[in-house]
């Protein structure tokens, strides 16, 4: 695992992260951790519930946006605060992962930002030996 999982940067009226990984599965898991760290205090989330998530995209960038937006749906629509992300299968157009978390409790999880969506704006994935993804979120 990379020593740096992700970093946050400000963007006009939005916020973004740069996620890192030694490979693509680690990059996608760290992007999810980065997004959820913007939503709530990850250290307070107990991985009691488990879901298998499957998403598709036309390419890696589209797959990353689909992945993050599906996780965001689980949080906003189903109230599931997530803290663990295990990528089971990953290709250029399909991802299957096991995610773990628990029902969101504002008194314990201390919500931070209200993220509406992961966007394609200035989206970028680069890498060979190490991977880097820049993602901007609509808040």
N, C-alpha and C positions, 0 to 999 in steps of 0.2 A: 504494500500500500504506500502511496506517496506520502511524504511528510506533510504536505499541504493539500487538504481535501478540496477547499474552495475559498474564495474571497469575495467580499461584497463591494460593489461600486455604485455610486449615485449616477442617475441619468435623469435628464430633465423630466419632471413629473412622473418618473418611474424609478425602478431600482433594478439592479442586475447583479449577477454573480459570474465569476469565472471559476469553473469547476475543473479539477485536475484528476488524472488517473493514470496508473501504470499501464492500463489496457482499457478497452471500451466498456466492459462491464463495470469496472471500478469508476470510470468517468460518469456513467449514467447513475450509479448509486450515489456518488458524491454530488451530482447535480440535484438529486432528490433531497439529500441531506441539507444541501445549501438552501434550497427553496423552503423546506420545512423550518430551518433555523430562522428564516425571515418571518414565518408565520407564528412560531411559538418557541418556548424554551424546551429544546429537545431533551435535556437532562431530566425533565419531569415526566416524560412519556414512558410508560411501562408497556413492553411488547406482549400484551395479553391476547390480542386477537390477531388472526392471520388471514390474509387474502392472497389469492393468486391473481395477478393483473396481466392481461395480454393486450398489446396495442400494435398497430401497424402504422407505417409511414412510407412515403414515396422514396425517401432517402434517409440518411442518418440524421440530418437536421430536422426533417419532418417527424422522424421517430422520436427524437428528443422532446420536441414540442408536444407530441401526442402523449408521451409518457408522463411528462410533468403536468399536463392538463388533466389527465386521468387521475393522477394522485390528488390534484387540487379538487377535482370533483368529489373524491372520497372524503376529503376534509370538509368542503363547504356544504355539500348536499347530504352526506351521510354522517357527518360529525365524527369522522375517524381521524384522530391525531396519529401520525405515523413517525416512527423513529428508526426502523430497520428496513433495509432494502437489499434483497439478495437477487441478483440477476441470474436467472436459470438458463435462459436461451437468448441470444442476441445475434441478429444478422443485420444487413443494411436496411431491411424494411420491416422487421418483426422483432418484438421483445416480449419475453415472458418472465415474470418476476414474482417472488414471494415477498410481500410487505407485511410488516408487523407494527402494531400500535394498540391504541385503546380509544374508547369514547372520549372526545374532547371535553374537558372540564375547565372552563375559564378561571376558576378559583385556584386550580393547580398548575395549569399549563401556561398561564400568563401570555395571552395573545399579543402579538406585536403588530404586524401589518395586515391589511386586508388585500391580498393579491387576487386580482380578477382573472389573470391568464398569463401563461408563458407566451411570448410573442416571437415572430420571425424577424422582428426589427434588429438589424445588425447581428443576427445569429451567426455563430461561427464555430465549427469544430475542426481542430487541427491535431495531427499527431502521427507518430510512427512508433518510436520507442516509448514516449510518454504522450499523453493526450491532454488536450485543453479545450474547453467549450465556454463560449461567452453567450449568456442568455439574459435577455431583458424581460422583466415582468411588468405587466400593466397593473398599477395599484390605484 
